[in-house]
Amino acid sequence: MADLPYPYYRIQAVGADETGFGLLVHIEEGGAGPLTGQSSQSVMDDLCARLRGDAGDVNVTLTRYEITTTNNL
């Protein structure tokens, strides 16, 4: 699989009896920015909450992958 563009997110949702989902998500914002009242983080938080559900028996982890550079002068 080709590398996803950065930044991207990995969501792992694990339930009972080895059930679950593994998702890789890349969010690309529009030219003028994200949707009004939302951010990439708020979208990911909502998705994690939906996967977690009301019962509390699903363990959800969210990891953000990005590349950063530093200038060491």
C-alpha positions, -999 to +999 in steps of 0.1 A: +000+000+000+013+034-009+021+058+020-007+081+029-001+118+028+007+134+061-008+140+085-030+110+088-047+092+117-050+055+127-080+045+147-080+010+163-114+000+179-113-034+196-143-051+211-151-084+227-142-118+211-116-102+187-141-080+170-131-045+158-120-021+132-087-007+121-090+026+101-065+048+084-079+083+078-064+113+059-084+145+063-079+171+036-093+205+044-109+228+018-090+257+003-104+281+029-100+257+058-122+231+075-160+232+078-174+260+100-173+249+136-152+218+130-116+209+130-097+177+120-094+169+157-131+174+164-140+151+135-117+124+148-130+128+183-165+123+171-156+092+151-139+077+181-169+084+203-192+067+178-169+036+177-167+035+214-205+034+218-226+037+249-219+003+264-182+011+271-170-023+260-150-010+230-114+002+235-105+029+210-071+043+204-063+073+181-028+079+168-018+109+146+012+105+122+029+136+110+063+148+097+079+177+114+111+194+107+134+215+128+161+239+118+193+233+138+214+263+131 
